[in-house]
Amino acid sequence: MIFHHAMKSPDKEYEDIVEGYFIVGKIEQGKLWVDEALGERESIGPITVTREISSLCQEGWSIYLVLGEDKGKWYILESGNVYRINEKRVSLEKPSFLRAKNL
């Protein structure tokens, strides 16, 4: 979905282009803000997206993107993997089948 959206971005010279993994930090209808996962830039946005994309995304997800900025607006130029982070699934405890066997 994000890939198809990126193909519709304007083909022009952008003032700034950033590439890498980003963490979704804020979501509004039709807009996303992201932080660089491995860099120092925070709150890049608003990134123009479809309402469908913004309704499906969740804060904390990691997405590989190439972003272009033009006149204060950010556009998705390319996209890669999306990693849905679900805090409920993250656990440092051993799985129950290992605890039962004392492993």
Secondary structure, DSSP 8 states (H G I E B T S, - for coil): -HHHHHTTS--S--SEEEEEEEEEEEEETTEEEEEESSSS---EEEEE--HHHHHH--TT-EEEEEEEEETTEEEEEEEEEEE---GGG---S--HHHHHTT-
